[in-house]
Amino acid sequence: MNKKIFITLMFLSIILGCAREEIVAGDDNQNGALVKTFNRQTTGSSANDLLSANTFNSMIIELVYVEGFEPTQTAVDNLISFLNDRTFKPNGITVEKREIPSPGNETYTIEEIADIERAERKNYNTSNRIAVWAFFVDGKSASDTNNSVVLGTAYWNTSFVIYENTIKNLSNSTFEPRRDLLETTVITHEFGHLLGLTNLGSPLQSEHEDSEHPKHCDVDTCLMYWSSETGDGVSNLISMESAPELDAQCIADLQANGGK
């Protein structure tokens, strides 16, 4: 490509209408209740619930993708490994994959993504299982510009979207990273925001938030470092065999908030 592409891994907190969301009870076979409002809170607010077994001893990831835009199994496996390394879920972490037809948009606002979740999501928190929604969409972000593109956004406490079409366009070609490597980096980065990184719900145990790039780590080799969001950062993946990992300070934040 003849221009530098700046990749933005965004996190947003969608709070409009949260206090007025309908509360729907349902049978989860464990005498629990499905309460949708609990899964529509600010990003990072469920960090302890995701990390620890204090309230939820298992996790389900509802992975929904638009037809033709399923993520690689390698990236899904890498996400589970990442979570097993950092969270306490003694009853396990499961992934439930499902395909849906294209909503028909070329671009998606985060509000439109949230509306799709409202219509399509089936799994919500129950008495002892926390649920996460992961959506892989066929269009691009409405926030894209001529010089920057969005690859993923964590927008509620248990929700994130991956712009899989954009990832496809930036991977698996000459001078581009492998698709599974780019997917893994974006997915785990976004999940890192759900886990409260950096200073987004898992309190800092040391000063390592980048003052110029809030909610990101200032260690340049960390998964949560801001350069993961630039064209240079993506280019660095070309020579890597695996995705960046969390640095010791981010791990310490997770451990102090109930994680491993």
N, C-alpha and C positions, 0 to 999 in steps of 0.2 A: 504494500500500500504506500502511496506517495505522501501521506500525511500521518503525523503521529496521532494515534487514537488513545484517548484517555479513558480508561475503564473505571467506572464508578460503582463500587459495591455499597449500595445505600442502605441505611436503616431509617425507617420512619415510624412514628407513633401515630396511628389513626385513632383518634379519640372522639370524633364527632358521633354523637348518638349513643355512645357506649352506655351511658347511664340509663338510657331509655330502651335498650335492646330487650326484645321479648325473652323471657325466661321460660324454657320449655323443659318439662320433666319427661323422662323416659326410662324404660327398664333396661339396665345394663347387665342383667343377670347376676348382679352382685348387690341388689337392693340399693343401688346408687341412683343418682339423678343426673341427667344431662342438662347442664346449665350453660347456655351459649355465652352468656355475658362473661363468664370466667375466662373464656378463650378470646376475648376481645378487649384486652387491657393493653397498656402501653408496653412497648418493646423493653425487655429486660426485667419487667416486674415479676415474672415467674421464674427468674433465674434459680432461686433456691429450690423451687418445686421441681425443676428440670434436673438439677444437679444431685439432689439428695433423695433419700427414701423416707424422709420425715412424714410426708403426706402421701406421696405416690410411689409405690414400689415397682411399677412397670411403666412402659411408655409405648405408645403406638404412633407411628408416623404414617399419616394418610398421604401417600405420594400420588398426586393426580397430574396427568399430563395430557396435553392436547394430542390427538391422533397424529402420529408421525414425529413426535418430539419427546419420546421417552428418553430419559437419561441413561447413560451406560450403566451396566450392572456393576462395573468396577467402581464407579463413583458412589453408587449406593452402598456397596460393601465397605468402601473407605469411610463413609459417613458413620456407619454402624460401628466400625472399629474406633473411630474418633470418639463416639459417645460412650462406648464401653470403657475406654481409657479414662474418661473424665467424669462420668456420672455413676451414681449408685442406684441401680435398678435391679434388685435381686430377682425379681420375677420376669426380667427380660425386656428387651427392646425388639419390637416387631415392625415390619414395614408392610403396609397394605397398598398395593399399586392398583391404579385404575385409570383407564383411558376415557376421555370425553371428546365429543366433537368440537371442532374449532368454533369459538364464539364469533369468528368472522371479522375480527379487528386486525388492522395492520399495526396499530399502536394501541397501548393500554395505559390509561392513567392508573395511579394506585387506588383511586376510588373505584374504578371499574374492576380492578383485580379483587378488591374487597367484596364487591357485589357478586362476583363469580363465586367466591368462597361462601358467601351467605347462601347462595343457591345450591351449591354442589357439595359442601362439606357434610360428612356423615358422622364423623367421630369427634366427640367432645370429652372433656374431663369427666371421669366417673369417681367413685369413692376412693379408689386406690390406683387408678391408671390415668396418667396425663397424656393428652393427645396433641399432636403437632400436625399442622397442615403445610404441605410442601407442594407448590403448584409450578409446573413447567409449561410455559406458554409459548405459542407459536409466533407472536408478534414481537415488536420491540417496545421499549418504554417510551411513553410520551415525553419523558424528560430528556431523551437523546437530542443532541445537537450535531452540527457538522464536525465538531471537534471532540465530542465526548459521547460515550454510550454507557448505559446502565446494564449491568449483567445480573444483578440480584438485589432484592430489597426485603429486609425484615421489617414488617409494618405493624404487627400486633405481637402480643406476648408469646404466642405459639404459632405464628404464621410467617411464612416467607414465600416469595415468588422468585423463580429463576427464568430469565429471558433466554430460553434454550435456543431460539432461532439466532439470536445475536452470538451466543457461544459457538454455534455451528459455523457461523460466518467468520469466526476468529480462530479456528482450530483445524487441525488435521490437514494443513497444507504446508508448503515450503515456507520456512521461517515463521511458523506458527506452532504453538504447543499442541501436544496430543489432546484430543477432546476430553478424555477421562481425567486428565491432569488438570485442565482448566475447570471442568465441572467440579472436581473435588475441592479445588481451591475456593471457588465461589460458594459452594454449598456449605463447606465447613466454616468459612468466614461469616456467612450469614447466620449460621447456627451459633457461632461465637457471640454474635450480638444478642441472640435469644438467651444465651447463658450469662448475659450481663457484661460482656466485654465491649469496650474497655471503659470502666467507670460508668456503666450503663445499667447497674443493678447488682453487680458483684463489686463491692467496695474495694478501692485500691488498697493494697497492703504495702505498697511502696509507690513513689512518684514515677510513673512511667506512661501516663497519658500524654500524647503529643499535643502540646498547646496550640500548634498551628493546624492540627487535624484532629479535632475533638472526637472522643470515643474510639480512638485508635491508639495502638501501642507505639512507643517511640523507639523500640528495638528493631533495627532494620531487617533482621532475619525472621521476625515473628509473623505468624499467619495474620495477625491483626494489625500489622504495620500498614501505613497509608499507601506505600508504593505498590501494594497489591492492587491498587485502584488505578494505576497508570499504565499507559502503553509500554513503558519501560519495564514495569513490573511483570506484565504478561509476557513480554519478550524474554525475561529472565527464566520463565518456565520452560523454554525450549530446551535448555541444557539440563533440566532437572528430571530425575527419575520419579520423584514423589512430591506431593504438595508441601508447601511450607508448614511448619509445626508451630504450636504455641511456645513462646519463650517461658523461662522460669518464672518471671514476674506475673504473667497472665495466669499461669498454672497456680501460682500462690493465691491469686485472687479467687479462683474457682474453688480451691481447697478450703479457703476461709469461709466460703459461702455454701459449704456442704458437699462439694465435689471431691474428686480424686486428685 
